[in-house]
């Protein structure tokens, strides 16, 4: 069997028609009716993500410092937290009527090449799940993907999981805390 894989990128869709011929040991043969496979969205060239302010996600905050797209801020330890990424941002290709974003991949940097393999974050069906049993501070890279492997958008999100801070009077001149008294147990 051979399948024509030469797809014209100027067309929005490409139909591939093929038949299957089956021959038994007794030389009996049969041909299937034609099978048509339509490849769509092969001409997508861009995807753009846009942050949605006031998105209803309580742990997501507006934050654009240092190239960050937004910030996820979790104030205390727990077991897990989730973020509906479709509420936080829109993902639009240059064919918005019929070729949507396929989903989000977690990656290690803004090149979008290396998949994220740690256990703090996972993503399924545009829902980000965050393990909040340990503190974390740093970037998370979200890669919006399309039908075309080379067409994607990577957004850098700052994630802060608080909960293990210890307040001491080691630095009484620090402007963050005003320590008026020391209590010992």
N, C-alpha and C positions, 0 to 999 in steps of 0.2 A: 504494500500500500504506500502511496506517496501522497503527501498533502502539500498544496501550494502555500508556502509561507511568505511569499513575496507580497507584502501588503502595501498598498498605495497610501502613504501618509496624508495625501490631500483629500482622501475620502473619509467621511465620518465613520463609515462601517465597511466591513469587507465580508462578503459571503463566501464561504468555502463549501463546495459541494463535493461529496464523495460517495462511493458505493463500496460495499463489502462483498467480495466473492468468496464463497466457501466451497471447497471441493473435498469430498470424502475419499476414502481408500478405494471405494467401488466406482470411482470416476463419476459420481453424481455431483452436479454443481448447482449452486443457487446464488442468485444475486439479490441483495437487499434493495428495497426502494431507495431512492436518493436520500441522503442525509445532508442537511444544510446546517452549517455552524456559522453563526454571525458573530464576528468579532467587532465590538463597538468600543468607542472611546480611545481608539489607537492614535488619534490626532491631538490629544490633550498636550498642551505645552507649558501650562503654568497652573499653580495652585497658590492661593493667597489665604492666609489666616488673619482674621480680624478679631481683636479682643472685644468682648461684650461687657461693658461696665454695668454694675447693678444687676448682675446675673443671677442672684438668689443663692449663690454658693457662699455660705457664711465664712468659710476658711480661705476664700480667694479674695485678694485685695489688688487694687490698682497699684502697679509698680513698674516703672520703666527705666530705673537707674541702671547704668552699666550694661545696657543692651538686653535687659530682662523684659519679657513679654507681660508677665504679671507675677504675683507672689502668692504662695500658699503658706499660710501661717497657722500652725497648730500650737495652742498654748500649753497643753499638758499631755502627759502620756495617756495612752489608752490601749486598745488592741488594733483597730484599723479605722481609717477615715476614708471616705470616697468623695470624688469630685466628678460631676457630670461634665465632661469636656465639651459636649455639644451645647451646653448652656453657657459655658465660659467663652467660647469662641465660635466663629463661623469659618467654614473651610470651603472655599469656592474655587472651582477650576475655570478655565476659559471656555468651557462648555457647561454652564451652570444649569441648563434645562434638562440635561440627560446624563451627565457624567459627574457624579459626586465624588467627594473624598471617600476612599475605600476604608479608611480607619487611621489609627495612630499606632506608630511603632515607637518604643522607647529606645533611645540611642545614647551613646556615651559623649557625643560632642556635636558641634554644629555642622560637621561634614555629613552627618547622617549615615555613615558607613558601618560603624561597629554597633551591633545590638547591645542594649543594656542587659547585664546578666546578674546583677545583685538582687537582693530579696526585699529591699525597702519598698520598691514600687512595682506595680503590675498594671496592665491595662487590658480590658476586654470590652468590645462594643462601645467605645468612647466613654468608658467609665474607668477612671484612674483610682486604684486602690493603694492606700499608703499604710504601711506598717508603722504604727505610732508607739511601739513598745520601747523605742530607744530614741535618743536625741539625734537630730540631723540638721545640718546647715550647709546648703550648697545648691548648685544648679541641677536641674533635671531638664533633659532635652527631649522634646516631643516632636516626632516626625510625622507630618500629615502626608499620607501616601495616595497615589493615584493608580490607574491601570497601567501607566507607563512607569517602569522602574526608575528611570532617570528624572522624572518629574515629581518633586516633593518639596515640602517646606519644613524647615526645622526651627522650632521656637524654644528659646531658653527661659525656663521658669525658675524663680528662686523659691526654694522650699526651706522652711524653718519649722522644726519640731522641738519645742521647749519641754522642760520638765525636770531636768537634772541639775538646775542651777543651785549653787550654794552661795548664800550671801554671807560674807565675812567682813570684818573690819581691817583686813590686811592693808587696804589702801584707803585710809580715812579721807584723803583729799579728792577721791574720785567723785566727779560731779553727778554720776548716775544715781547714787544712793546717798542719803543723808542719814548717817548712823548716829543716833542720839544717845543710845544706852546699850550696854552689853549684858545679856542674860546668860548665865551658865546653869546647867542642870546638874 
